[in-house]
Amino acid sequence: MTEHEARPAAEREQPQHAPEREQPHHTADREQPQRTGEREQTRDDGAQVSTGKETAGAHEAAIPELVIISGMSGAGRSTAAKCLEDLGWFVVDNLPPALIPTMVELGARSQGNVARIAVVVDVRGRRFFDNLRESLADLDARGVTRRIVFLESSDDALVRRFESVRRPHPLQGDGRIVDGIAAERELLRELRGDADLVIDTSSLNVHELRAKMDAQFAGEEEPELRATVMSFGFKYGLPVDADLVVDMRFLPNPHWVPELRPFTGLNEEVSSYVLNQPGAKEFLDRYAELLQLIAAGYRREGKRYVTVAVGCTGGKHRSVAMSEKLAARLAAEGVETVVVHRDMGRE
């Protein structure tokens, strides 16, 4: 795929996005910006560096927010992690607990690029509790703000889930699933008691769990929806990843207009020709309204990504022009939108 075939609609319409929350800055650093440079110069000269509050404040401002996700196997740890990832968190799955402080330190060196870290830890790691307790003590000593999210579920629900996927429990060994669940519950008992948030997923589906995570970590912001608007040609087949498919073959084909045939739907003459056909603008208005309704439902159900496929015969004129206009409408509504012209240039 070439660069002109996929590009964010924001480059054309520039939709407004919620600004990223800035990391707090220490007052002393703002009032005396030269002190940081002076400390660095002194350090280069080999002199002793002052250990005043100003240095500590600058260091603490760079420490990323940390969430530790744990809980029973089969209770939804992966779903919770994916939810945080969709909310913009940097997520690491199955990280050995001893490496959590190192991960936080690396995030602190990222100059704000990694401001929020989520780590999934579970019984797959050896010496799980010994290392985790040591790591938590290390984080507390450094003044790291951390939260523990614990995913809980009843034995009956966990047994049904393991049987449905036909996988053994990681701790059952030669025994039964219930034996593994009992062993894991005992290992996790102390961590569950230390958890800041316990979510019982026994009667929750995936969407309900995502809604609970959104309520805790999305703040007042509405869950973000990302859309891909893809033009395609029916003669090359339907896109396999399309959630919604629209057919533009009810409009006259610019292919049969000699002066327009060499161009694509990105050309202004072709775009104007397509949009000025009877029914074209009405379709664009009404389908954009329909997508607003669908997008609201997707957000409520925790769906973060949608692909809208817009097709015509060859994927060169009508579908390309309508995809561009439709993507601009979505971007204007605050939906992060990318346009992909799958079959343009194939003829």
ABEGO torsion letter per residue (X at the ends): XBAAABBBAAAAAGBBBBBBBBBBBBAAAAABAAAAAAAAAAAAAGBBBBABAAAAAAAAAABBBBBBBBEBBGAGAAAAAAAAAAAGBBBBBGBBAAAAAAAAAAAAAAGGABABBBBBBBAABBGAAAAAAAAAAAAAAAGBBBBBBBBBBBAAAAAAAAAAAGBBBAAAEABBAAAAAAAAAAAAAAAAAABABBBBAAABBAAAAAAAAAAAAAEABBBBBBBBBBBBBAAAEBBAABABBBBAAABBBAAABAAAAABBAABAAAAAAAAABBGAAAAAAAAAAAAAAAAAAAAAAGBABBBBBBBBAAGABAAAAAAAAAAAAAAAAGBBBBBBBAABGAX
